[in-house]
Amino acid sequence: MLEFQTEVQAFEAALPRLLERYDGQYAVIHAGKVQSQIFPIYEKALDWAYETFGLEQFFVKQIGDQAHSTHFMRGFAE
């Protein structure tokens, strides 16, 4: 679970900057870093992440300050 926490922390650290330009869009987080590609549609973010990282771990999260946001985790098994 440590890897997932690292990804969440990376997203939360970048969130104020991301909200300024990308509120409501989708970010891909991989290896503790928010990727520079930001996507307006969830499916495009997910497709890009699979094409880029294959079966490696990644996290797709909607940029926003709402309590519930869409997210997808890949490869985080205990």
MODELLER restraints for C-alpha pairs under 7 A, 6 or more apart:
rsr = mdl.restraints
at = mdl.atoms
rsr.add(forms.Gaussian(group=physical.xy_distance, feature=features.Distance(at['CA:1:A'], at['CA:76:A']), mean=6.91, stdev=0.5))
rsr.add(forms.Gaussian(group=physical.xy_distance, feature=features.Distance(at['CA:1:A'], at['CA:78:A']), mean=6.48, stdev=0.5))
rsr.add(forms.Gaussian(group=physical.xy_distance, feature=features.Distance(at['CA:4:A'], at['CA:76:A']), mean=6.60, stdev=0.5))
rsr.add(forms.Gaussian(group=physical.xy_distance, feature=features.Distance(at['CA:6:A'], at['CA:32:A']), mean=5.63, stdev=0.5))
rsr.add(forms.Gaussian(group=physical.xy_distance, feature=features.Distance(at['CA:7:A'], at['CA:29:A']), mean=6.13, stdev=0.5))
rsr.add(forms.Gaussian(group=physical.xy_distance, feature=features.Distance(at['CA:7:A'], at['CA:30:A']), mean=6.84, stdev=0.5))
rsr.add(forms.Gaussian(group=physical.xy_distance, feature=features.Distance(at['CA:7:A'], at['CA:31:A']), mean=6.97, stdev=0.5))
rsr.add(forms.Gaussian(group=physical.xy_distance, feature=features.Distance(at['CA:7:A'], at['CA:32:A']), mean=4.87, stdev=0.5))
rsr.add(forms.Gaussian(group=physical.xy_distance, feature=features.Distance(at['CA:7:A'], at['CA:59:A']), mean=6.97, stdev=0.5))
rsr.add(forms.Gaussian(group=physical.xy_distance, feature=features.Distance(at['CA:10:A'], at['CA:32:A']), mean=5.53, stdev=0.5))
rsr.add(forms.Gaussian(group=physical.xy_distance, feature=features.Distance(at['CA:10:A'], at['CA:33:A']), mean=5.92, stdev=0.5))
rsr.add(forms.Gaussian(group=physical.xy_distance, feature=features.Distance(at['CA:10:A'], at['CA:34:A']), mean=6.63, stdev=0.5))
rsr.add(forms.Gaussian(group=physical.xy_distance, feature=features.Distance(at['CA:11:A'], at['CA:29:A']), mean=6.95, stdev=0.5))
rsr.add(forms.Gaussian(group=physical.xy_distance, feature=features.Distance(at['CA:11:A'], at['CA:34:A']), mean=6.28, stdev=0.5))
rsr.add(forms.Gaussian(group=physical.xy_distance, feature=features.Distance(at['CA:18:A'], at['CA:63:A']), mean=6.92, stdev=0.5))
rsr.add(forms.Gaussian(group=physical.xy_distance, feature=features.Distance(at['CA:19:A'], at['CA:63:A']), mean=6.52, stdev=0.5))
rsr.add(forms.Gaussian(group=physical.xy_distance, feature=features.Distance(at['CA:19:A'], at['CA:64:A']), mean=6.39, stdev=0.5))
rsr.add(forms.Gaussian(group=physical.xy_distance, feature=features.Distance(at['CA:22:A'], at['CA:63:A']), mean=6.65, stdev=0.5))
rsr.add(forms.Gaussian(group=physical.xy_distance, feature=features.Distance(at['CA:23:A'], at['CA:63:A']), mean=5.28, stdev=0.5))
rsr.add(forms.Gaussian(group=physical.xy_distance, feature=features.Distance(at['CA:23:A'], at['CA:64:A']), mean=5.33, stdev=0.5))
rsr.add(forms.Gaussian(group=physical.xy_distance, feature=features.Distance(at['CA:24:A'], at['CA:62:A']), mean=6.10, stdev=0.5))
rsr.add(forms.Gaussian(group=physical.xy_distance, feature=features.Distance(at['CA:24:A'], at['CA:63:A']), mean=5.20, stdev=0.5))
rsr.add(forms.Gaussian(group=physical.xy_distance, feature=features.Distance(at['CA:24:A'], at['CA:64:A']), mean=5.65, stdev=0.5))
rsr.add(forms.Gaussian(group=physical.xy_distance, feature=features.Distance(at['CA:25:A'], at['CA:38:A']), mean=6.83, stdev=0.5))
rsr.add(forms.Gaussian(group=physical.xy_distance, feature=features.Distance(at['CA:25:A'], at['CA:39:A']), mean=5.67, stdev=0.5))
rsr.add(forms.Gaussian(group=physical.xy_distance, feature=features.Distance(at['CA:25:A'], at['CA:40:A']), mean=4.61, stdev=0.5))
rsr.add(forms.Gaussian(group=physical.xy_distance, feature=features.Distance(at['CA:25:A'], at['CA:41:A']), mean=6.65, stdev=0.5))
rsr.add(forms.Gaussian(group=physical.xy_distance, feature=features.Distance(at['CA:25:A'], at['CA:62:A']), mean=5.66, stdev=0.5))
rsr.add(forms.Gaussian(group=physical.xy_distance, feature=features.Distance(at['CA:25:A'], at['CA:63:A']), mean=5.50, stdev=0.5))
rsr.add(forms.Gaussian(group=physical.xy_distance, feature=features.Distance(at['CA:26:A'], at['CA:38:A']), mean=5.77, stdev=0.5))
rsr.add(forms.Gaussian(group=physical.xy_distance, feature=features.Distance(at['CA:26:A'], at['CA:39:A']), mean=5.03, stdev=0.5))
rsr.add(forms.Gaussian(group=physical.xy_distance, feature=features.Distance(at['CA:26:A'], at['CA:40:A']), mean=6.17, stdev=0.5))
rsr.add(forms.Gaussian(group=physical.xy_distance, feature=features.Distance(at['CA:26:A'], at['CA:41:A']), mean=6.73, stdev=0.5))
rsr.add(forms.Gaussian(group=physical.xy_distance, feature=features.Distance(at['CA:26:A'], at['CA:42:A']), mean=6.03, stdev=0.5))
rsr.add(forms.Gaussian(group=physical.xy_distance, feature=features.Distance(at['CA:26:A'], at['CA:45:A']), mean=6.39, stdev=0.5))
rsr.add(forms.Gaussian(group=physical.xy_distance, feature=features.Distance(at['CA:26:A'], at['CA:60:A']), mean=6.68, stdev=0.5))
rsr.add(forms.Gaussian(group=physical.xy_distance, feature=features.Distance(at['CA:26:A'], at['CA:61:A']), mean=5.57, stdev=0.5))
rsr.add(forms.Gaussian(group=physical.xy_distance, feature=features.Distance(at['CA:26:A'], at['CA:62:A']), mean=4.34, stdev=0.5))
rsr.add(forms.Gaussian(group=physical.xy_distance, feature=features.Distance(at['CA:26:A'], at['CA:63:A']), mean=5.68, stdev=0.5))
rsr.add(forms.Gaussian(group=physical.xy_distance, feature=features.Distance(at['CA:27:A'], at['CA:34:A']), mean=6.73, stdev=0.5))
rsr.add(forms.Gaussian(group=physical.xy_distance, feature=features.Distance(at['CA:27:A'], at['CA:35:A']), mean=6.93, stdev=0.5))
rsr.add(forms.Gaussian(group=physical.xy_distance, feature=features.Distance(at['CA:27:A'], at['CA:38:A']), mean=5.16, stdev=0.5))
rsr.add(forms.Gaussian(group=physical.xy_distance, feature=features.Distance(at['CA:27:A'], at['CA:39:A']), mean=6.60, stdev=0.5))
rsr.add(forms.Gaussian(group=physical.xy_distance, feature=features.Distance(at['CA:27:A'], at['CA:45:A']), mean=6.95, stdev=0.5))
rsr.add(forms.Gaussian(group=physical.xy_distance, feature=features.Distance(at['CA:27:A'], at['CA:60:A']), mean=5.68, stdev=0.5))
rsr.add(forms.Gaussian(group=physical.xy_distance, feature=features.Distance(at['CA:27:A'], at['CA:61:A']), mean=5.47, stdev=0.5))
rsr.add(forms.Gaussian(group=physical.xy_distance, feature=features.Distance(at['CA:27:A'], at['CA:62:A']), mean=6.27, stdev=0.5))
rsr.add(forms.Gaussian(group=physical.xy_distance, feature=features.Distance(at['CA:27:A'], at['CA:63:A']), mean=6.70, stdev=0.5))
rsr.add(forms.Gaussian(group=physical.xy_distance, feature=features.Distance(at['CA:28:A'], at['CA:34:A']), mean=5.93, stdev=0.5))
rsr.add(forms.Gaussian(group=physical.xy_distance, feature=features.Distance(at['CA:28:A'], at['CA:35:A']), mean=5.61, stdev=0.5))
rsr.add(forms.Gaussian(group=physical.xy_distance, feature=features.Distance(at['CA:28:A'], at['CA:45:A']), mean=6.64, stdev=0.5))
rsr.add(forms.Gaussian(group=physical.xy_distance, feature=features.Distance(at['CA:28:A'], at['CA:49:A']), mean=6.77, stdev=0.5))
rsr.add(forms.Gaussian(group=physical.xy_distance, feature=features.Distance(at['CA:28:A'], at['CA:58:A']), mean=6.90, stdev=0.5))
rsr.add(forms.Gaussian(group=physical.xy_distance, feature=features.Distance(at['CA:28:A'], at['CA:59:A']), mean=5.67, stdev=0.5))
rsr.add(forms.Gaussian(group=physical.xy_distance, feature=features.Distance(at['CA:28:A'], at['CA:60:A']), mean=4.56, stdev=0.5))
rsr.add(forms.Gaussian(group=physical.xy_distance, feature=features.Distance(at['CA:28:A'], at['CA:61:A']), mean=6.61, stdev=0.5))
rsr.add(forms.Gaussian(group=physical.xy_distance, feature=features.Distance(at['CA:29:A'], at['CA:35:A']), mean=5.81, stdev=0.5))
rsr.add(forms.Gaussian(group=physical.xy_distance, feature=features.Distance(at['CA:29:A'], at['CA:58:A']), mean=5.72, stdev=0.5))
rsr.add(forms.Gaussian(group=physical.xy_distance, feature=features.Distance(at['CA:29:A'], at['CA:59:A']), mean=5.00, stdev=0.5))
rsr.add(forms.Gaussian(group=physical.xy_distance, feature=features.Distance(at['CA:29:A'], at['CA:60:A']), mean=6.29, stdev=0.5))
rsr.add(forms.Gaussian(group=physical.xy_distance, feature=features.Distance(at['CA:30:A'], at['CA:57:A']), mean=6.68, stdev=0.5))
rsr.add(forms.Gaussian(group=physical.xy_distance, feature=features.Distance(at['CA:30:A'], at['CA:58:A']), mean=4.70, stdev=0.5))
rsr.add(forms.Gaussian(group=physical.xy_distance, feature=features.Distance(at['CA:30:A'], at['CA:59:A']), mean=6.48, stdev=0.5))
rsr.add(forms.Gaussian(group=physical.xy_distance, feature=features.Distance(at['CA:39:A'], at['CA:45:A']), mean=5.50, stdev=0.5))
rsr.add(forms.Gaussian(group=physical.xy_distance, feature=features.Distance(at['CA:45:A'], at['CA:60:A']), mean=6.96, stdev=0.5))
rsr.add(forms.Gaussian(group=physical.xy_distance, feature=features.Distance(at['CA:46:A'], at['CA:60:A']), mean=6.76, stdev=0.5))
rsr.add(forms.Gaussian(group=physical.xy_distance, feature=features.Distance(at['CA:56:A'], at['CA:75:A']), mean=6.43, stdev=0.5))
rsr.add(forms.Gaussian(group=physical.xy_distance, feature=features.Distance(at['CA:57:A'], at['CA:74:A']), mean=5.05, stdev=0.5))
rsr.add(forms.Gaussian(group=physical.xy_distance, feature=features.Distance(at['CA:57:A'], at['CA:75:A']), mean=4.54, stdev=0.5))
rsr.add(forms.Gaussian(group=physical.xy_distance, feature=features.Distance(at['CA:57:A'], at['CA:76:A']), mean=6.54, stdev=0.5))
rsr.add(forms.Gaussian(group=physical.xy_distance, feature=features.Distance(at['CA:58:A'], at['CA:73:A']), mean=6.01, stdev=0.5))
rsr.add(forms.Gaussian(group=physical.xy_distance, feature=features.Distance(at['CA:58:A'], at['CA:74:A']), mean=5.18, stdev=0.5))
rsr.add(forms.Gaussian(group=physical.xy_distance, feature=features.Distance(at['CA:59:A'], at['CA:72:A']), mean=5.62, stdev=0.5))
rsr.add(forms.Gaussian(group=physical.xy_distance, feature=features.Distance(at['CA:59:A'], at['CA:73:A']), mean=4.51, stdev=0.5))
rsr.add(forms.Gaussian(group=physical.xy_distance, feature=features.Distance(at['CA:59:A'], at['CA:74:A']), mean=6.22, stdev=0.5))
rsr.add(forms.Gaussian(group=physical.xy_distance, feature=features.Distance(at['CA:60:A'], at['CA:71:A']), mean=5.10, stdev=0.5))
rsr.add(forms.Gaussian(group=physical.xy_distance, feature=features.Distance(at['CA:60:A'], at['CA:72:A']), mean=4.88, stdev=0.5))
rsr.add(forms.Gaussian(group=physical.xy_distance, feature=features.Distance(at['CA:60:A'], at['CA:73:A']), mean=6.42, stdev=0.5))
rsr.add(forms.Gaussian(group=physical.xy_distance, feature=features.Distance(at['CA:61:A'], at['CA:70:A']), mean=5.79, stdev=0.5))
rsr.add(forms.Gaussian(group=physical.xy_distance, feature=features.Distance(at['CA:61:A'], at['CA:71:A']), mean=4.16, stdev=0.5))
rsr.add(forms.Gaussian(group=physical.xy_distance, feature=features.Distance(at['CA:61:A'], at['CA:72:A']), mean=6.54, stdev=0.5))
rsr.add(forms.Gaussian(group=physical.xy_distance, feature=features.Distance(at['CA:62:A'], at['CA:69:A']), mean=5.67, stdev=0.5))
rsr.add(forms.Gaussian(group=physical.xy_distance, feature=features.Distance(at['CA:62:A'], at['CA:70:A']), mean=5.38, stdev=0.5))
rsr.add(forms.Gaussian(group=physical.xy_distance, feature=features.Distance(at['CA:62:A'], at['CA:71:A']), mean=6.27, stdev=0.5))
